[in-house]
């Protein structure tokens, strides 16, 4: 009798990243604002050369993140890089591992 061997893919080894378990790790990264998407002025920080980034609070989190829900309060006006950063992508999983050790 032969027992079939199943190849386990990386997706099967790691839990899927969903809105319910995301933990908003990317919202702790520095986000450069490259295009005008309508980010409210009170969420913008300026560097010494006038470059715009999303304001991060003393705890390192983006000022636009609701700390109770971990959801973006300016989702419709979020920066381009936030729009392009895909939940569950390699970059997402890499940041999660760096921040959470997962």
C-alpha positions, -999 to +999 in steps of 0.1 A: +000+000+000+014+034-010+006+065+010+003+096-011+026+125-001+010+159-003+032+189-011+024+217+013+026+251-003+036+282+017+000+295+017-010+263+034+017+267+061+009+303+069-025+315+080-042+337+054-040+374+061-076+388+063-091+420+075-100+402+107-064+392+115-044+418+096-031+438+127-023+467+104+015+462+104+019+483+073+004+512+092+036+514+112+058+520+081+070+553+069+047+564+040+059+590+015+031+609-002+040+610-039+007+620-054-023+642-043-050+618-032-066+642-008-049+632+025-061+657+051-034+683+061-035+672+097-023+637+087+007+651+068+043+656+082+070+675+064+107+667+064+134+693+064+134+694+026+096+699+023+089+662+015+055+649+026+050+618+046+020+604+066+022+617+101+032+590+126+024+595+162+048+589+191+039+552+192+050+548+156+015+543+141+001+563+113-021+591+126-049+580+103-054+545+119-082+541+143-065+523+172-096+504+183-106+489+149-071+492+132-089+505+102-079+536+081-100+566+088-090+582+055-093+551+034-108+568+003-080+594+005-051+572+015-017+577-002-009+558-034+016+535-017-011+524+007-034+517-022-007+495-039+004+476-008-015+444-010-027+426+021-012+391+022+015+399-004+051+390+001+059+425+013+029+423+037+040+390+052+076+402+054+066+433+074+043+412+096+072+389+104+095+418+112+070+435+135+052+406+151+077+378+147+050+358+128 
